[in-house]
Amino acid sequence: MSLRNKLYEQIASDGNRIRLRFNPSHPIFEGHFPSNPIVPGACLVQIAEEILSERLTRPIRFTTISNLKFHQPITPDMEVVYQLNENKIEIANPDLTAVYAQFKATYLCTDPDVQ
């Protein structure tokens, strides 16, 4: 299930940088965490997978994720930039002065019609 346009929306794109903002009224924040909501790490990874699928114009799934580090929590009122560089993904603030999360991933195309 895609999180785009429900949990987040893409607001800008420049090459390998994709800027997005979150929907603070999304129900996921009621449970994660009600008094101090943060974007779940699993959602941050899924968003990267969705963005990469769109960039490659085919559905992909991450097969391995390594060196996953969350440096700072991301709250629903923040805008972030996903930077995609080969198999390395960084999630940073819009002026790229702080990295909130980063990881490396390998993936496979999940469309059986694509060779």
Secondary structure, 3 states (H helix, E strand, C coil): CCCECCCEEEEEEECCEEEEEECCCCCHHHHCCCCCCCCCHHHHHHHHHHHHHHHHCCCEEEEEEEEEEECCCCCCCCEEEEEEECCEEEEECCCCCCEEEEEEEEEEECCCCCC
